[in-house]
Amino acid sequence: MEGYRASRHPYRETAAEVYRLVHDDKPPLYLKVLRGGGSGLRREYEVLKWIGARLPSPEPLYYMSSGGAEYLLTREVPGTPSYQVQPEEREEAVRVLAFTLRCIHELDTEACPYTNTIKDRVNALKPTLSRRDKRKLDDLMERAPAETLVFTHGDYCLPNVITVVPRLSGVIDWDHGGLADPYVDLASCLRSLKYNYGDRESKERWIPLFLEVYGLDELDDEKLGFYTGLMALE
């Protein structure tokens, strides 16, 4: 990467190290480094390749695994994460969030390389849980809902949706992308709205607007509760 200067990205709520690479004569790039084994970045690379130009997302340039670490290089998605927009821009940001999620869920799923079903998540989760949390998971699984599989992001929250208000710039962090129930993303996004824009304001303004633009007349509270509970254990 001759001529590039690297700086650690300030957003640290991820297992990967994220670096922004800048060059005097070339567009910025992003490098993600995931240490300790696993294949999360390979999955993200393959999901991004599968998405291609069908959704605004980082262009994957290179992936490698070496010495117990994974490396993923992509082009930058310019803009502002949705949680950082100005208060007067929130309405447009919510419209972008909802419309983008609808587009994700309507994507043709042919040859999608991964699934992110309840079974997948539980199998990944069980080895990490304490005895107490395993009992919580058992209780939760007694009311596991039937799944309607569509393509999902898997971590659809405001930091992962980059905007140049009033339009979408791109959606990032696809390491959980795959076939799952739409409520995987709905639960994540609604929780993120309340956390970032305020619980009361979101319930009164942003969640109703989001659901209207997304095209959902009424939430399935049981499904929403199940997936919110599953997220709390992860």
C-alpha positions as CSV (number, residue, x, y, z in Angstrom):
1,M,0.0,0.0,0.0
2,E,2.7,2.4,-1.0
3,G,1.8,6.1,-0.5
4,Y,-1.1,5.4,1.8
5,R,-1.3,6.7,5.4
6,A,-3.3,4.7,7.9
7,S,-5.4,6.0,10.9
8,R,-7.4,3.9,13.2
9,H,-11.2,4.5,12.9
10,P,-12.6,5.9,16.1
11,Y,-15.7,3.7,16.0
12,R,-14.7,0.7,18.3
13,E,-18.0,-1.2,18.7
14,T,-16.7,-4.0,16.5
15,A,-14.5,-7.0,17.0
16,A,-12.4,-5.9,14.0
17,E,-9.8,-3.2,13.9
18,V,-10.8,-0.7,11.2
19,Y,-8.3,1.6,9.5
20,R,-8.9,4.5,7.0
21,L,-6.2,4.6,4.4
22,V,-5.6,8.0,2.6
23,H,-3.4,8.9,-0.4
24,D,-2.6,12.2,-1.9
25,D,-3.6,11.2,-5.4
26,K,-6.1,8.3,-4.9
27,P,-9.5,7.8,-3.2
28,P,-9.6,6.6,0.4
29,L,-9.8,2.9,1.3
30,Y,-10.7,1.0,4.4
31,L,-8.9,-1.9,5.9
32,K,-10.5,-4.2,8.4
33,V,-8.4,-6.6,10.5
34,L,-9.9,-9.4,12.5
35,R,-7.5,-11.3,14.8
36,G,-8.0,-14.5,16.7
37,G,-9.2,-16.8,13.9
38,G,-12.7,-17.2,12.5
39,S,-14.0,-16.3,9.1
40,G,-16.1,-13.2,9.6
41,L,-14.3,-11.1,7.1
42,R,-14.3,-13.9,4.5
43,R,-18.0,-14.0,4.9
44,E,-18.3,-10.2,4.5
45,Y,-16.1,-10.3,1.4
46,E,-18.2,-13.0,-0.2
47,V,-21.5,-11.3,0.7
48,L,-20.2,-8.0,-0.9
49,K,-19.2,-9.9,-4.0
50,W,-22.6,-11.5,-4.2
51,I,-24.4,-8.1,-3.7
52,G,-22.3,-6.5,-6.4
53,A,-23.8,-3.3,-7.8
54,R,-27.3,-4.2,-6.7
55,L,-27.1,-2.2,-3.5
56,P,-24.8,0.7,-2.5
57,S,-22.1,-0.9,-0.4
58,P,-18.3,-0.9,-0.2
59,E,-16.6,-2.3,-3.2
60,P,-14.5,-5.3,-2.0
61,L,-10.9,-5.1,-3.3
62,Y,-9.0,-7.8,-1.5
63,Y,-9.3,-10.5,1.2
64,M,-6.6,-12.6,2.8
65,S,-6.1,-14.7,5.9
66,S,-2.6,-15.1,7.4
67,G,-1.1,-15.8,10.8
68,G,-4.5,-16.2,12.6
69,A,-5.8,-12.9,11.3
70,E,-8.1,-11.9,8.4
71,Y,-7.8,-8.8,6.3
72,L,-10.4,-7.1,4.1
73,L,-9.7,-4.1,1.9
74,T,-12.6,-2.1,0.5
75,R,-13.3,1.3,-1.1
76,E,-14.6,4.0,1.2
77,V,-18.3,4.7,1.4
78,P,-18.3,8.6,1.8
79,G,-20.8,10.3,3.9
80,T,-22.2,10.5,7.5
81,P,-23.3,7.5,9.6
82,S,-27.1,7.9,10.2
83,Y,-26.6,8.2,14.0
84,Q,-24.4,11.3,13.4
85,V,-26.7,13.4,11.2
86,Q,-27.9,16.8,12.5
87,P,-31.3,16.8,14.4
88,E,-33.0,18.6,11.5
89,E,-31.8,15.9,9.1
90,R,-33.3,13.0,11.1
91,E,-36.5,12.8,9.2
92,E,-34.8,12.3,5.9
93,A,-32.3,9.9,7.5
94,V,-35.2,7.7,8.8
95,R,-36.7,7.7,5.4
96,V,-33.4,6.5,3.9
97,L,-33.1,3.8,6.6
98,A,-36.6,2.4,5.9
99,F,-36.4,2.6,2.1
100,T,-33.0,1.0,2.1
101,L,-34.0,-1.9,4.3
102,R,-37.0,-2.6,2.1
103,C,-34.6,-2.7,-0.9
104,I,-32.4,-5.1,1.0
105,H,-35.3,-7.4,1.9
106,E,-36.6,-7.4,-1.7
107,L,-33.2,-8.4,-3.2
108,D,-33.3,-11.6,-5.3
109,T,-31.9,-14.3,-3.1
110,E,-30.7,-16.7,-5.8
111,A,-27.2,-18.1,-4.9
112,C,-27.0,-16.2,-1.7
113,P,-23.9,-17.8,-0.1
114,Y,-25.0,-17.6,3.6
115,T,-27.8,-18.0,6.0
116,N,-28.4,-16.3,9.3
117,T,-31.3,-18.3,10.6
118,I,-32.3,-18.8,14.2
119,K,-30.6,-22.2,14.2
120,D,-27.4,-20.6,12.8
121,R,-27.4,-17.9,15.5
122,V,-28.2,-20.3,18.4
123,N,-25.4,-22.7,17.3
124,A,-22.9,-19.8,17.3
125,L,-24.2,-18.4,20.5
126,K,-24.4,-21.5,22.8
127,P,-20.7,-22.1,23.3
128,T,-20.3,-18.5,24.6
129,L,-23.1,-18.5,27.2
130,S,-23.0,-18.8,30.9
131,R,-25.3,-21.3,32.6
132,R,-27.6,-18.5,33.5
133,D,-27.8,-17.2,29.9
134,K,-28.2,-20.7,28.6
135,R,-31.4,-21.0,30.7
136,K,-32.5,-17.6,29.3
137,L,-31.9,-18.9,25.7
138,D,-33.9,-22.1,26.5
139,D,-36.8,-20.1,27.7
140,L,-36.6,-17.8,24.6
141,M,-36.5,-20.8,22.2
142,E,-39.8,-22.0,23.6
143,R,-41.4,-19.2,21.7
144,A,-39.2,-19.2,18.6
145,P,-41.3,-18.0,15.7
146,A,-41.6,-19.4,12.2
147,E,-39.2,-17.8,9.8
148,T,-39.8,-16.2,6.4
149,L,-36.4,-16.1,4.7
150,V,-35.3,-13.0,2.8
151,F,-31.8,-11.5,2.3
152,T,-30.9,-9.5,5.5
153,H,-28.0,-7.4,6.6
154,G,-27.8,-9.0,10.1
155,D,-26.7,-5.9,11.9
156,Y,-28.9,-3.2,10.5
157,C,-28.2,-0.3,12.8
158,L,-27.7,3.5,12.3
159,P,-23.8,3.4,12.4
160,N,-23.9,1.0,9.4
161,V,-26.0,3.1,7.1
162,I,-24.0,5.9,5.6
163,T,-25.9,8.9,4.2
164,V,-25.4,12.1,2.3
165,V,-28.8,13.4,3.3
166,P,-31.3,13.1,1.7
167,R,-29.8,10.1,-0.1
168,L,-28.1,6.9,0.8
169,S,-24.4,6.6,0.2
170,G,-24.0,3.0,1.2
171,V,-24.5,0.2,3.8
172,I,-21.4,-1.1,5.5
173,D,-20.4,-4.1,7.7
174,W,-21.9,-7.1,6.0
175,D,-20.3,-9.8,8.1
176,H,-23.7,-11.1,9.2
177,G,-25.4,-10.8,5.9
178,G,-27.4,-13.8,4.7
179,L,-30.9,-15.3,4.5
180,A,-33.0,-14.8,7.6
181,D,-36.3,-13.4,8.8
182,P,-36.9,-9.7,8.1
183,Y,-37.4,-9.2,11.9
184,V,-33.6,-9.8,12.4
185,D,-33.1,-6.3,10.8
186,L,-36.3,-4.7,12.0
187,A,-35.4,-5.5,15.7
188,S,-31.8,-4.2,15.2
189,C,-32.9,-1.0,13.5
190,L,-35.7,-0.1,15.9
191,R,-33.4,-0.7,18.9
192,S,-30.8,1.5,17.2
193,L,-33.3,4.3,16.5
194,K,-34.3,4.4,20.2
195,Y,-30.7,4.3,21.4
196,N,-29.4,7.0,19.0
197,Y,-32.4,9.3,18.5
198,G,-34.0,8.9,21.9
199,D,-36.5,6.4,23.2
200,R,-39.5,8.7,23.5
201,E,-38.8,10.7,20.3
202,S,-38.4,7.5,18.4
203,K,-41.6,5.9,19.6
204,E,-43.6,9.1,18.9
205,R,-42.0,10.1,15.5
206,W,-39.3,8.0,14.0
207,I,-40.6,4.4,14.4
208,P,-44.1,5.2,12.9
209,L,-42.4,7.0,10.0
210,F,-39.9,4.2,9.5
211,L,-42.7,1.6,9.4
212,E,-44.8,3.7,7.0
213,V,-41.9,4.1,4.5
214,Y,-40.8,0.4,4.9
215,G,-44.4,-0.6,4.2
216,L,-45.3,-2.5,7.4
217,D,-48.8,-1.7,8.7
218,E,-48.4,-3.3,12.1
219,L,-45.4,-4.9,14.0
220,D,-45.5,-8.5,15.1
221,D,-44.7,-7.8,18.7
222,E,-44.0,-11.5,19.5
223,K,-41.5,-11.7,16.7
224,L,-39.9,-8.4,17.6
225,G,-39.6,-9.5,21.2
226,F,-38.0,-12.8,20.3
227,Y,-35.3,-11.2,18.1
228,T,-34.7,-8.4,20.5
229,G,-34.2,-11.0,23.2
230,L,-31.8,-13.0,21.0
231,M,-29.8,-9.9,20.3
232,A,-29.5,-9.2,24.1
233,L,-27.8,-12.6,24.5
234,E,-25.2,-12.1,21.7
